[in-house]
Amino acid sequence: MAVMQSRDTRTFIAGEDLSSAQFKFVTLESDGQIDLADAAGENAIGVLLNDPAAGEAATVAISGKVMVTSGGTIAAGAQIQTDASGDALTAAAGDVVLGYALEAAVDGQVFAIELIQGGNVVPA
């Protein structure tokens, strides 16, 4: 069974209703609030750990071993990106790598990744 460990978290304000976005990638917006990642391959600040409504406190993991929702079939060890729904997918050319899969996953499964920061882009 996968578990979270050694993670670094921050608290932000939810800029939109994130009550159904637990374990999804989120972005830090220009107003300083957190929104659901909504563009495939974009950079994300981390993974949402709770389920806040708009205006409530959002706890975000920004590094470490965390759980995230899969948006498709992912092999263990794969580089991870976000899709347009905040779910994890295998990164492809031009995508920002947000972490590495610590286990295999199928669509809809919550699974463990090693979350990283830095905006590394998969080369073309």
Stockholm file with secondary structure:
# STOCKHOLM 1.0

chainA/1-124         MAVMQSRDTRTFIAGEDLSSAQFKFVTLESDGQIDLADAAGENAIGVLLNDPAAGEAATVAISGKVMVTSGGTIAAGAQIQTDASGDALTAAAGDVVLGYALEAAVDGQVFAIELIQGGNVVPA
#=GR chainA/1-124 SS CCCCEEEEEEEEEBSSCCTTCTTSEEEECTTSCEEECCSTTCCCSEEECSCCCTTSEEEEEEEEEEEEEBSSCBCTTCEEEECTTSCEEECCTTCEEEEEESSCBCTTCEEEEEEEEEEEECCC
#=GC SS_cons         CCCCEEEEEEEEEBSSCCTTCTTSEEEECTTSCEEECCSTTCCCSEEECSCCCTTSEEEEEEEEEEEEEBSSCBCTTCEEEECTTSCEEECCTTCEEEEEESSCBCTTCEEEEEEEEEEEECCC
//
